[in-house]
Every structure is written in C-alpha cells, then in structure tokens.
Amino acid sequence: SLVNYDIIYKTELRSGVSEKDASDVCYSGCQWYCIPGREYCDQDTNAIVLTDPMFRAIDTAVEKNYSSFDELYAEFIFELKRTCDALRVFKDAQYDCISSVWPEIVTSLNCHTTIERGLDITDHRGVDYQFTSTNILGLPNVCDSFFAIKQLVFLKKQYTLGELINAVRADWKDNEVMRQRFLHEHKYGNDYDDVDEMYVRLTEDIAKIMDNMTNKRGQMYRASLFQFQGHTASEIIGATPDGRKASEPLAHGCNPTAGRNTNGLLATANSCAKVDNKKFLGGSLQVELQPDFFDGKNEIYKYIEEFSTAFFKKNGVQ
C-alpha cells in the first residue's frame, strides 16, 4: 500500500487537528490513517449505504412526477441528509455505552492522556481527537445510476422513472434490452468527464453534509470513500439502475464496478484523482494486474514507482 502523505496531512488539518499532531499522521490499515496515540478512530464500524437514499428519492420522484433530473437529485440530497441524521442518532447512543461494553484496554495503555485522565480511549475525551469516520458504500453505482437516468429518462426520454424502477425491482426480468441501454451509458472509471463530473458532484455533496455534522463529543463526521466488505452483500441491496443485477457485487469502495473500466489503468486513475481527496478519510485505488501485464517490461519497480508518483501528483491518496 502506497499512501500520499501530503493528502493525509491536509485531511487531518482540515479536521481541526493541530499542525504538530497532524505531522505525526500515519497509515493505520486498509485505507485509514490517524494520529497515533491521540485519536480514537472509530473507523470500521460505521457505513452509509448510498443506494438507499437513491431509491427513496426515485420513489418520491415517481410519486410526485418530477420532470427534471435536478428535482430528483435535490430529493436525493434530502434523503441523504435523513440517512446521516439517523446515523448520528445511532452513533450518539453507542457513544453513551461503548466504554462500558467494549473498552480498548491495551490500546488505551499506548495512548497519550488516557492514563493521565483515568479514561479508556473510547470514553468521552479519553483522547483529544474522537471523530466519527463513515464508510460510503455504493458510490460508483449511484454515480453510474444517476448518470444513466439523466441521459435515458430526462434527456433522451426513452423510459420513465416508473418503468425503470419497476424493472430494477424485478431484477431486470423481461427487460434485458432496457438493462443493456442503462449498462452501456458512460461509466465512472474511464476518464469520461461527463460521468466523472457526476461522481465529483456526489463526493462534494457528501463532504458538505458531513462537514456540518458533529457527534455528541463535539467533533466532526468524516466520510471515507471506501467500504471493505459491504459490496458483497449485493443481493440484500438488489439490482441498481446502472444496469447491475442483484447477484453482482457493488463497486468496491471508490473503484469502478468490476468490468466497467474498459479504457485501461491510467484512465481509471485519472477518474479517481478528480476527487478532492483531502475532504475524505481515504479512497484507495486498488490495482490488480495479471503477471503477464509486465511481460517485456524491464525494471518493473520503475513502472510502479512512476505510476504511483504521477497518481499522487494528481492528488490521488492511496
């Protein structure tokens, strides 16, 4: 795992961490980073399934017969805020009891201030920084779905939202031609500016909403453009308007849905780097290559080094 230190340093500063503490930031697993000994990360227990507010917004748009994509998107933002509010209620309840039911004793012994204050790291003010980091699941799928809806429902008017949502909830049964049309609109991960703009718009709105949220400890929520295993719970989530069937995995974190990035690794890296990554607690570009990818290439390490350096210069984070 290769991580862009400049970005993770800026992320901590943006979260209100002092310059001195932010300079100590380090990578701490999967795609997360924190201030060693001074931050209760709370990183892998929180997630928002972005497809849920999308579906609720579509249902409302059908009911109210919205005539523009902007109306649908505004409804989505309203539903996303409701989702975030529900998460905050849940997390505040958890913070009330976590130190008594799930103390982190060994970790606390390795932290600053916990012993001095006589508190566990999970206690209120056990350590100085106690942000609520929130994984975002399904972001590329919602992006691809909204882009296809904008094109085929509102611009080309080939289908209505009602026809689309009925087909999606039936897992596209008897609607294969429709599914193929939604599947073959531009997809995130190919360096297409039109769909990547939708992706950036979504990330900016997620950051804006969470920037205005604080937990009961008075510290901010921070979105992470990654969810390490929820993408495999695809049948629970169901099919999506991007042409994905219910049996197929969702996108893994902020990576394109498998098989959709058909323009090569550099195009995928360009799409990923368009996000303002300092606003998020991580968003890893995951690269899996067949061994024969390197056939005929000398000094393979230089290829990896030069690709990573270029990616980080474009403000990629990991």
Beta strands, then each sheet from edge to edge (+ up, - down):
strand 1: 26-29
strand 2: 32-34
strand 3: 47-49
strand 4: 132-137
strand 5: 221-224
sheet 1: 1+ 2-
sheet 2: 3+ 4+ 5+
end
